[in-house]
Amino acid sequence: MKVHSFPFAIAYADTDAGGIVYHGRYIEIAERARMDLLRGIRFPDGDVGFVVRELNIKYIHPVFLGETITVETVITKIGAASLSVEQKFVKDGEICAILNGNAAYIGADMRPKRIPDAVAAPFIKE
């Protein structure tokens, strides 16, 4: 899949007392980028959709108040009932953090379910 880019401007609420992006905010920013990636995908009635199972973040360089970053999201693997994602937080061409995650597809019964073809189609390489 191609890279999905999500620009994000760092606000005061994203930072700690030193003006550096608080480590926990990366998760929220990454979620916003993932939701933007999923925009327009219709889930079958009743299905919950993707639920995060696992996250791992590597912090490389700090990001500061007032800066703009781009979250570059790539689906790295699609399984029968889950997908893996890599999200790079990039500022001026420099990678500041890398988040790797895994999400399970959940049906109406709150159990993992095979990802419907119509949901997986946008992520499959052609």
C-alpha positions in Angstrom: 0.0 0.0 0.0 1.1 3.5 -0.6 2.1 5.8 2.2 -0.8 7.8 3.8 0.3 11.2 4.9 -1.4 13.1 7.8 -0.1 16.5 8.7 -0.4 17.6 12.3 0.5 20.9 14.0 1.7 20.6 17.6 -0.3 22.7 20.0 0.3 23.6 23.6 -2.0 20.8 24.8 0.3 18.2 23.1 3.4 19.3 25.1 4.9 18.9 28.6 6.2 21.8 30.7 9.4 21.9 28.6 7.5 22.4 25.3 8.3 18.9 24.1 5.6 16.6 22.8 4.5 14.4 25.7 5.2 10.8 24.9 1.6 9.6 25.4 0.3 12.1 22.8 2.0 10.2 20.0 -0.6 7.5 20.5 -3.4 9.9 20.1 -1.8 11.6 17.1 -1.2 8.1 15.5 -4.9 7.2 16.1 -6.0 10.4 14.3 -3.8 9.4 11.4 -5.2 5.9 11.3 -8.8 7.2 11.4 -8.0 9.5 8.5 -6.6 6.5 6.6 -9.9 4.6 7.3 -12.1 7.5 6.2 -14.5 6.3 3.6 -14.2 2.6 4.3 -17.6 1.1 5.1 -17.8 -1.6 7.7 -20.6 -4.2 7.5 -23.5 -3.4 9.8 -22.9 -4.5 13.3 -19.1 -5.0 12.9 -17.0 -3.0 15.4 -14.1 -2.8 13.0 -10.4 -2.6 13.9 -9.3 -2.6 17.5 -5.7 -2.0 18.5 -4.1 -5.1 20.1 -0.5 -4.0 20.4 1.7 -0.9 20.1 5.4 -0.3 20.2 6.9 3.2 19.9 10.5 4.1 19.4 11.3 7.8 20.1 14.3 9.1 18.1 14.2 13.0 18.1 12.0 15.4 20.1 9.2 17.4 18.6 8.4 20.9 20.0 5.5 23.2 20.4 4.6 25.0 17.2 6.2 22.5 14.9 4.3 20.6 12.2 4.9 16.9 11.6 3.6 14.5 9.1 2.5 11.0 10.2 3.3 8.6 7.4 1.2 5.4 7.7 1.8 2.2 5.9 -0.1 -1.1 6.3 2.8 -3.6 6.5 0.8 -6.9 6.7 -2.7 -8.0 6.3 -3.7 -11.3 7.9 -7.1 -13.1 7.9 -8.4 -11.2 10.9 -5.7 -8.6 11.7 -3.4 -6.0 10.1 -0.1 -4.5 11.1 0.8 -0.9 10.7 3.9 1.3 10.7 3.6 5.0 11.4 6.6 7.3 11.1 6.4 10.8 12.7 8.4 13.0 10.3 9.6 16.6 10.7 11.4 18.3 7.9 12.4 14.9 6.4 13.7 13.6 9.7 12.1 10.6 11.5 11.3 11.6 15.0 9.4 8.5 16.2 8.2 5.2 14.7 5.1 3.4 16.0 4.4 -0.2 15.0 1.0 -1.7 15.8 -1.3 -4.5 15.3 -5.1 -4.3 15.1 -7.7 -7.1 15.1 -10.9 -7.0 13.1 -13.8 -7.4 15.5 -17.3 -8.5 14.5 -20.7 -7.7 16.2 -20.1 -10.5 18.7 -16.9 -8.7 20.0 -14.8 -11.6 18.7 -12.1 -11.5 16.0 -13.5 -12.0 12.6 -12.0 -12.4 9.1 -11.6 -9.0 7.5 -14.2 -8.6 4.8 -12.8 -8.3 1.3 -14.4 -4.9 0.8 -12.6 -3.6 3.9 -9.3 -5.2 3.0 -9.3 -4.2 -0.7 -7.9 -0.6 -0.2 -4.9 -2.1 1.6 -4.0 -4.9 -0.7 -1.1 -4.1 -3.1 -2.0 -4.4 -6.7 
